[in-house]
Amino acid sequence: MSHSRRRGQQQAGHPRIPVSRKAAAALRRGHPWLFREGSRTPTGEIVEILADGKVIGWGLADDGPIAVRMLGRGPAKDLRATVLDRVKRADAARLRLLPPQTDAYRVVHGAGDGLPGLVVDRYGELAVIRLYAKGWESWLDTIVEAVESLGWATSVFRRFGVSRVDGRDGGELLSGADFPEALVVEEGGMKMLVRPRVGQKTGLFLDQRTHRAQIREWSAGRVVANLFAYNGGFSVSAALGGAAHVTTVDLAPEAVEDARENFRLNGLDPDQHAFEVADVFKWKPSAPLDLLIVDPPSLTRGQRSDAAAARAYKGLHERLGPFVHRDGLLATASCTARLSLDDWRAAVAEGLADCGDWAWHHVSTEPVDHPVALAHREGRYLKFALLRRL
């Protein structure tokens, strides 16, 4: 790798940034972001934060509205040692929390693992890095070193696609052997096809693993439809759980074909089920459903207000709710951080209000491999619920 990716050895005498009392209070509570208040420090530099003449924390200088990604309290420490330690501890925590027969999970989830702006995902022997803070680009060699030290990664790949950081598609092999276009991984014994170079996120929606397992528990004997299905993770889970019939719907033909292959990988006959390339906003089932699964992409892209986001989720459920028959189930999710859990629940309830009475049976958020720092409410993004039509 190019030496230019790293700034070299950490130096003493770091730049210091004085902050307002309001910002200092947030940082003392453990918030991982310092929003820009004044002049810029070169992106990727280690900086110390001053309040009332005292150093209260340190972090990595970034560009954009977030000036510093906070890495700790008190004076600056060695960043290389910090990254090596936190990546190792994060991976060890996953190994103790995740179910057996699982080799696809999030190793590092930003601020929830003390490394804000950094994501590392595992797909078997492949590690995929994604940067949400440009400051980390100067320390890519250190990140790769930390991932390689875990022992399971034979390849380390960087996935692009974050506009404010890299602004391009595709990715770059950072270390190790090249890898196939498609890999097969496991989560709780269920096999899944993953395409790290072109798939959504870094290849799979790893944050829905726990919810896929729950769908498997809830599907026996039911007629199921999975909308915005991507490569059919929820569909396979339903079929493995004994669903009588599963319809998989997505707008992308290649995703629907991968869903068929995921059925085959798990010993399921795709010809016993249905696969449709269709726009969910125009799709209708041929008969009422026992279980409807709705996992849309963010409906707030380009939206400028929380009210607009709420209207989008209300409208979606207003349209889809009537497709579920009495005592049928609706499993619904949201991946937008714009709406709080309470606001999202209110939007769902308003959307379902005109199609009968409903009850919440289950509500949950991020899984164990997507931790959220206590003071980082912006890190709360995933919502998932199961409702029954009464």
C-alpha positions as CSV (number, residue, x, y, z in Angstrom):
1,M,0.0,0.0,0.0
2,S,1.0,3.5,-0.6
3,H,2.9,5.2,2.3
4,S,0.9,8.3,1.5
5,R,-2.2,6.7,3.0
6,R,-0.7,7.2,6.5
7,R,0.7,10.3,8.2
8,G,3.4,8.2,9.8
9,Q,4.3,8.2,13.5
10,Q,2.1,10.3,15.7
11,Q,3.8,13.4,16.8
12,A,3.7,15.3,20.1
13,G,2.3,18.8,20.3
14,H,-1.0,18.3,18.6
15,P,-3.2,21.2,17.4
16,R,-5.7,22.3,20.1
17,I,-9.2,23.5,19.4
18,P,-11.0,25.6,22.0
19,V,-14.7,25.0,22.2
20,S,-17.8,26.6,23.6
21,R,-19.3,25.6,26.9
22,K,-22.3,24.0,25.1
23,A,-20.0,21.9,22.9
24,A,-17.8,21.0,25.9
25,A,-20.9,19.8,27.8
26,A,-21.8,17.5,24.9
27,L,-18.3,16.1,24.7
28,R,-18.1,15.5,28.4
29,R,-21.3,13.4,28.1
30,G,-19.5,11.3,25.5
31,H,-20.9,12.6,22.2
32,P,-18.6,11.4,19.4
33,W,-18.9,14.5,17.2
34,L,-17.5,18.0,17.6
35,F,-19.4,20.2,15.2
36,R,-17.4,22.9,13.4
37,E,-17.3,26.2,15.3
38,G,-14.4,28.0,13.7
39,S,-11.2,27.4,11.6
40,R,-10.2,24.2,10.0
41,T,-7.5,21.8,11.1
42,P,-6.0,19.6,8.3
43,T,-8.1,16.5,7.8
44,G,-6.6,13.4,9.4
45,E,-4.7,15.3,12.1
46,I,-4.8,14.3,15.8
47,V,-6.3,17.2,17.7
48,E,-6.9,18.0,21.4
49,I,-10.1,19.8,22.6
50,L,-9.8,22.7,25.1
51,A,-12.5,23.9,27.4
52,D,-11.7,26.5,30.1
53,G,-8.0,26.1,29.4
54,K,-8.0,22.4,30.0
55,V,-7.7,19.5,27.6
56,I,-11.0,17.6,27.8
57,G,-10.6,15.2,24.9
58,W,-9.0,14.3,21.7
59,G,-9.9,13.0,18.3
60,L,-9.4,13.0,14.5
61,A,-9.9,16.1,12.5
62,D,-12.5,15.8,9.7
63,D,-13.8,18.0,7.0
64,G,-17.4,19.1,6.6
65,P,-19.8,20.1,9.4
66,I,-18.3,17.6,11.8
67,A,-14.9,19.1,12.7
68,V,-13.6,16.3,14.9
69,R,-14.5,12.6,15.4
70,M,-13.8,12.2,19.1
71,L,-11.7,9.2,20.2
72,G,-11.3,9.7,24.0
73,R,-11.3,11.9,27.0
74,G,-8.2,13.8,28.3
75,P,-4.9,14.3,26.4
76,A,-4.3,12.5,23.1
77,K,-3.1,9.0,23.0
78,D,-1.3,7.0,20.4
79,L,-3.8,6.5,17.6
80,R,-2.2,3.4,16.1
81,A,-2.4,1.6,19.4
82,T,-5.9,2.9,20.0
83,V,-7.2,1.5,16.7
84,L,-5.4,-1.8,17.1
85,D,-6.9,-2.2,20.6
86,R,-10.4,-1.1,19.8
87,V,-10.7,-3.2,16.6
88,K,-9.5,-6.3,18.5
89,R,-11.9,-5.8,21.4
90,A,-14.8,-5.1,19.1
91,D,-14.3,-8.3,17.2
92,A,-13.9,-10.3,20.4
93,A,-17.2,-8.9,21.7
94,R,-19.0,-10.1,18.5
95,L,-17.6,-13.6,18.8
96,R,-19.2,-13.9,22.3
97,L,-22.5,-12.3,21.3
98,L,-23.4,-13.8,18.0
99,P,-25.0,-17.1,17.3
100,P,-23.0,-20.1,16.1
101,Q,-22.6,-20.8,12.3
102,T,-22.3,-17.0,11.7
103,D,-19.5,-15.6,9.7
104,A,-21.1,-12.4,8.4
105,Y,-21.4,-9.6,10.9
106,R,-20.3,-6.0,11.6
107,V,-16.9,-6.0,13.3
108,V,-16.7,-2.2,13.9
109,H,-19.7,0.0,14.1
110,G,-18.3,3.5,14.3
111,A,-18.8,5.4,17.6
112,G,-20.4,2.4,19.2
113,D,-17.0,0.8,19.2
114,G,-15.1,4.0,20.0
115,L,-14.1,4.6,16.3
116,P,-16.6,7.1,14.9
117,G,-16.8,7.2,11.1
118,L,-15.3,3.8,10.6
119,V,-17.2,0.6,9.6
120,V,-15.6,-2.8,9.2
121,D,-17.8,-5.8,8.1
122,R,-16.9,-9.4,7.9
123,Y,-17.9,-11.8,5.1
124,G,-16.2,-15.1,5.8
125,E,-12.5,-14.5,5.3
126,L,-13.1,-11.1,3.7
127,A,-13.1,-7.9,5.6
128,V,-14.8,-4.8,4.0
129,I,-13.9,-1.3,5.3
130,R,-16.1,1.7,4.7
131,L,-15.2,5.2,5.7
132,Y,-17.9,7.7,6.7
133,A,-15.2,10.2,7.8
134,K,-12.6,11.5,5.4
135,G,-10.1,11.8,8.3
136,W,-9.7,8.1,8.4
137,E,-8.2,8.0,4.9
138,S,-4.8,9.1,6.4
139,W,-4.9,6.1,8.6
140,L,-5.9,3.3,6.3
141,D,-2.7,1.4,6.8
142,T,-3.3,1.3,10.5
143,I,-6.9,0.1,10.0
144,V,-5.7,-2.6,7.7
145,E,-3.1,-3.7,10.2
146,A,-5.7,-3.9,12.9
147,V,-8.0,-6.0,10.8
148,E,-5.2,-8.3,9.7
149,S,-4.3,-8.9,13.3
150,L,-7.7,-10.5,14.0
151,G,-6.5,-13.6,12.2
152,W,-9.5,-14.5,10.1
153,A,-9.1,-12.0,7.2
154,T,-7.3,-13.2,4.1
155,S,-8.4,-10.2,2.1
156,V,-9.2,-6.6,3.1
157,F,-11.3,-4.5,0.7
158,R,-12.4,-0.9,0.9
159,R,-15.9,-0.2,-0.4
160,F,-16.5,3.2,-1.8
161,G,-19.9,5.0,-2.1
162,V,-19.9,7.6,0.7
163,S,-20.3,10.9,-1.3
164,R,-18.7,13.2,1.2
165,V,-15.6,10.9,1.6
166,D,-14.8,9.2,-1.7
167,G,-17.6,10.2,-4.1
168,R,-17.3,7.1,-6.3
169,D,-18.6,3.6,-6.8
170,G,-16.7,0.4,-6.6
171,G,-13.8,-0.3,-4.3
172,E,-10.2,-1.1,-3.8
173,L,-8.4,-4.2,-2.6
174,L,-6.1,-3.1,0.3
175,S,-4.5,-6.3,1.4
176,G,-4.4,-10.0,0.6
177,A,-5.7,-12.2,-2.2
178,D,-8.4,-11.2,-4.7
179,F,-11.8,-12.6,-4.1
180,P,-14.7,-13.8,-6.2
181,E,-17.5,-11.5,-7.4
182,A,-20.0,-13.5,-5.2
183,L,-19.3,-15.2,-1.9
184,V,-21.5,-17.5,0.3
185,V,-21.7,-16.7,4.0
186,E,-23.7,-18.0,6.9
187,E,-25.9,-16.4,9.6
188,G,-27.1,-18.8,12.1
189,G,-26.7,-21.6,9.6
190,M,-28.7,-19.9,6.8
191,K,-26.6,-19.4,3.7
192,M,-26.6,-16.1,1.9
193,L,-25.1,-14.9,-1.3
194,V,-23.1,-11.6,-1.0
195,R,-21.5,-9.4,-3.6
196,P,-19.2,-7.1,-1.7
197,R,-18.1,-5.0,-4.8
198,V,-21.6,-4.1,-5.9
199,G,-24.2,-5.1,-3.3
200,Q,-26.2,-2.8,-1.0
201,K,-24.2,-1.3,1.9
202,T,-21.1,-3.5,1.9
203,G,-22.9,-6.4,0.4
204,L,-25.7,-7.4,2.8
205,F,-28.0,-5.7,5.2
206,L,-26.2,-7.2,8.2
207,D,-28.3,-5.2,10.7
208,Q,-31.4,-7.3,9.9
209,R,-29.8,-10.6,10.8
210,T,-31.7,-10.9,14.1
211,H,-35.0,-9.9,12.5
212,R,-34.5,-12.5,9.7
213,A,-34.2,-15.1,12.4
214,Q,-37.4,-13.8,14.0
215,I,-39.2,-14.0,10.7
216,R,-38.2,-17.7,10.5
217,E,-39.9,-18.3,13.9
218,W,-43.1,-16.5,12.8
219,S,-43.7,-18.0,9.4
220,A,-44.8,-21.6,9.8
221,G,-47.8,-22.3,7.6
222,R,-48.3,-18.7,6.5
223,V,-48.7,-17.1,3.1
224,V,-45.9,-14.5,3.0
225,A,-44.9,-11.6,0.8
226,N,-41.5,-9.9,1.2
227,L,-41.4,-6.4,-0.3
228,F,-38.3,-4.3,-1.1
229,A,-36.8,-7.8,-0.8
230,Y,-33.2,-7.1,-2.1
231,N,-31.7,-10.6,-2.4
232,G,-34.4,-12.3,-0.4
233,G,-33.0,-12.7,3.1
234,F,-36.4,-12.4,4.8
235,S,-37.9,-14.6,2.1
236,V,-35.4,-17.5,2.7
237,S,-35.9,-17.1,6.4
238,A,-39.7,-17.4,6.0
239,A,-39.4,-20.5,3.7
240,L,-36.9,-22.2,6.1
241,G,-39.5,-21.5,8.9
242,G,-42.1,-23.5,7.1
243,A,-44.1,-20.8,5.2
244,A,-46.7,-22.3,2.9
245,H,-45.8,-19.9,0.1
246,V,-43.4,-16.9,-0.2
247,T,-43.6,-14.1,-2.7
248,T,-40.4,-12.0,-3.2
249,V,-40.8,-8.6,-4.7
250,D,-38.0,-6.1,-5.7
251,L,-37.5,-3.6,-8.5
252,A,-34.0,-4.9,-9.3
253,P,-34.0,-8.0,-11.6
254,E,-30.5,-9.0,-10.5
255,A,-31.5,-8.9,-6.8
256,V,-34.5,-11.1,-7.5
257,E,-32.3,-13.6,-9.3
258,D,-30.0,-13.6,-6.3
259,A,-33.0,-14.3,-4.1
260,R,-33.7,-17.4,-6.2
261,E,-30.1,-18.6,-5.8
262,N,-30.4,-18.0,-2.0
263,F,-33.3,-20.4,-2.0
264,R,-31.3,-23.0,-3.8
265,L,-28.3,-22.5,-1.5
266,N,-30.5,-23.5,1.4
267,G,-32.1,-26.6,-0.2
268,L,-35.3,-24.8,-1.0
269,D,-37.0,-25.1,-4.4
270,P,-37.6,-21.6,-5.8
271,D,-40.2,-22.9,-8.2
272,Q,-42.5,-23.6,-5.2
273,H,-42.6,-19.9,-4.5
274,A,-43.0,-16.6,-6.5
275,F,-40.4,-14.0,-7.5
276,E,-41.6,-10.7,-9.0
277,V,-39.7,-7.8,-10.4
278,A,-42.0,-5.0,-9.6
279,D,-42.4,-1.5,-8.1
280,V,-43.7,-2.0,-4.6
281,F,-45.7,1.2,-4.8
282,K,-47.8,-0.3,-7.6
283,W,-47.7,-4.0,-6.5
284,K,-50.8,-5.8,-5.1
285,P,-51.1,-9.4,-3.9
286,S,-53.6,-11.7,-5.5
287,A,-55.1,-12.5,-2.1
288,P,-54.8,-11.2,1.5
289,L,-51.6,-12.2,3.3
290,D,-50.8,-14.0,6.5
291,L,-47.5,-12.2,6.8
292,L,-46.4,-9.1,5.0
293,I,-42.7,-8.0,5.3
294,V,-41.9,-4.4,4.5
295,D,-38.3,-3.3,4.6
296,P,-37.9,-0.3,2.4
297,P,-34.8,1.7,1.7
298,S,-34.7,5.1,3.4
299,L,-37.8,7.0,2.4
300,T,-36.3,10.3,3.4
301,R,-33.7,10.7,0.7
302,G,-33.8,14.3,-0.4
303,Q,-36.5,15.1,2.2
304,R,-35.9,18.3,4.1
305,S,-38.0,17.8,7.2
306,D,-39.0,15.2,9.8
307,A,-42.7,15.9,8.8
308,A,-42.0,14.9,5.2
309,A,-40.3,11.7,6.4
310,A,-43.3,10.9,8.6
311,R,-45.6,11.4,5.7
312,A,-43.6,9.0,3.5
313,Y,-43.9,6.2,6.1
314,K,-47.5,7.0,6.8
315,G,-48.4,6.8,3.1
316,L,-46.5,3.5,2.6
317,H,-48.5,1.8,5.5
318,E,-51.7,3.3,4.4
319,R,-51.3,1.6,1.1
320,L,-50.0,-1.8,2.3
321,G,-52.0,-2.3,5.5
322,P,-55.2,-3.5,3.6
323,F,-53.1,-6.4,2.1
324,V,-53.0,-8.2,5.5
325,H,-56.1,-10.1,6.5
326,R,-57.6,-10.4,10.0
327,D,-55.1,-12.0,12.5
328,G,-52.4,-11.5,9.8
329,L,-49.1,-10.1,10.6
330,L,-47.2,-7.1,9.4
331,A,-43.4,-7.0,9.9
332,T,-42.2,-3.5,9.1
333,A,-38.8,-1.7,9.3
334,S,-37.1,1.6,8.8
335,C,-33.5,2.4,8.3
336,T,-33.7,6.2,8.5
337,A,-32.1,8.1,11.4
338,R,-34.2,11.2,10.6
339,L,-37.3,9.8,12.5
340,S,-37.0,8.7,16.1
341,L,-38.5,5.4,17.1
342,D,-41.6,7.2,18.6
343,D,-42.1,9.3,15.5
344,W,-41.8,6.3,13.3
345,R,-44.3,4.3,15.3
346,A,-46.7,7.2,15.2
347,A,-46.4,7.4,11.4
348,V,-47.0,3.6,11.1
349,A,-50.0,3.8,13.3
350,E,-51.5,6.7,11.4
351,G,-51.0,4.9,8.1
352,L,-52.8,1.8,9.4
353,A,-55.6,3.7,11.2
354,D,-58.1,3.4,8.3
355,C,-57.7,-0.3,7.7
356,G,-58.9,-1.8,10.9
357,D,-57.6,-2.2,14.4
358,W,-54.0,-3.3,15.0
359,A,-51.7,-4.2,17.9
360,W,-48.0,-4.0,18.4
361,H,-46.6,-7.4,19.2
362,H,-42.9,-6.6,19.0
363,V,-40.6,-3.6,18.6
364,S,-36.8,-3.6,18.3
365,T,-33.8,-1.6,17.1
366,E,-30.2,-2.3,16.3
367,P,-28.7,-5.8,16.8
368,V,-25.8,-6.6,19.0
369,D,-23.1,-6.1,16.4
370,H,-24.4,-2.5,15.7
371,P,-23.8,-0.9,19.1
372,V,-24.7,2.8,19.7
373,A,-22.8,5.0,22.1
374,L,-25.0,6.2,25.0
375,A,-24.6,9.9,24.2
376,H,-25.0,9.4,20.4
377,R,-28.7,9.6,19.7
378,E,-28.0,10.3,16.0
379,G,-26.6,6.8,15.9
380,R,-30.1,5.3,16.5
381,Y,-31.4,4.5,13.1
382,L,-32.9,1.0,12.8
383,K,-36.6,0.3,13.7
384,F,-38.4,-3.0,13.3
385,A,-41.8,-4.0,14.5
386,L,-44.3,-6.8,14.2
387,L,-48.0,-5.9,14.3
388,R,-51.2,-8.0,14.1
389,R,-54.4,-6.9,12.4
390,L,-57.2,-7.5,14.9
